């Protein structure tokens, strides 16, 4: 599948130990010129952990996606489906591939 000009919602969830690996995948998608809508769960957006601070991850995600805002609330995420804001969604991490 060619990703150029595809609208991809990329949502980070709370397995913080996998964020570095997941960010590498985000970079690959961006390199294919996809238009990425960054999304983070409440905890991903707000919690600092031994794997990094929330601000560090937020800043890196904004830089990669070239977006000023990251959706991080239920209210912010609600319009995604009804307004057809994405062609597809990535929820990451969402597998047992990465072990902490």
C-alpha positions in Angstrom: 0.0 0.0 0.0 1.3 3.4 -0.9 0.9 5.8 2.0 1.6 9.1 0.2 -1.3 11.5 1.0 -3.1 9.0 3.1 -4.6 10.4 6.3 -3.4 8.1 9.1 -4.5 8.4 12.7 -1.5 7.2 14.8 -2.5 6.6 18.4 0.0 6.0 21.2 -1.2 3.9 24.1 0.4 3.2 27.5 3.1 0.6 27.1 5.8 3.2 27.6 8.7 0.8 27.3 7.9 0.4 23.6 7.6 4.1 22.7 11.1 4.3 21.1 10.4 1.4 18.8 6.9 2.7 18.0 8.3 6.2 17.2 10.7 4.5 14.7 7.6 3.1 12.9 6.0 6.5 13.0 9.0 7.9 11.3 8.8 5.3 8.5 5.2 6.1 7.9 6.0 9.8 7.7 8.9 9.1 5.3 6.3 7.7 2.9 4.6 11.1 3.0 1.5 10.1 4.8 -0.5 12.9 6.5 -0.4 11.8 10.2 -3.0 12.8 12.8 -1.2 12.3 16.1 -3.2 10.9 19.0 -2.1 9.9 22.5 -4.0 8.3 25.3 -4.5 10.4 28.4 -1.7 8.5 30.3 0.7 8.6 27.3 0.2 12.4 27.0 0.4 13.1 30.7 2.7 10.7 32.5 6.5 10.8 32.9 8.1 7.3 33.3 11.5 5.9 33.6 11.4 5.5 29.8 11.1 9.3 29.2 9.0 12.3 30.0 5.6 13.0 28.4 7.0 16.3 27.1 9.9 14.6 25.4 7.6 12.2 23.5 5.1 15.0 22.7 7.8 17.2 21.3 9.2 14.3 19.2 5.8 13.3 17.9 5.0 16.9 16.9 8.3 17.2 15.1 7.9 14.0 13.2 4.3 14.6 12.2 4.7 18.3 11.7 1.6 19.0 13.7 1.2 21.6 16.4 -1.5 19.7 18.3 -1.9 16.1 19.5 -5.3 14.8 20.2 -5.2 13.5 23.8 -8.8 13.7 25.1 -12.0 11.8 24.5 -13.6 15.1 23.3 -10.7 15.7 20.9 -11.0 12.1 19.5 -14.8 12.0 19.1 -14.9 13.8 15.7 -12.4 11.4 14.0 -14.9 8.9 12.8 -17.9 11.1 12.1 -15.8 13.6 10.2 -13.8 11.0 8.3 -10.6 12.5 9.5 -8.5 9.4 8.7 -8.2 6.7 6.0 -6.9 4.3 8.6 -5.8 4.1 12.2 -2.7 2.7 13.9 -3.0 1.9 17.6 0.5 1.4 19.0 1.7 -0.5 20.8 -0.9 -3.1 20.2 1.0 -6.4 20.1 3.3 -8.6 22.2 6.1 -8.1 19.7 7.9 -5.7 22.0 8.7 -7.0 25.5 9.7 -4.6 28.3 
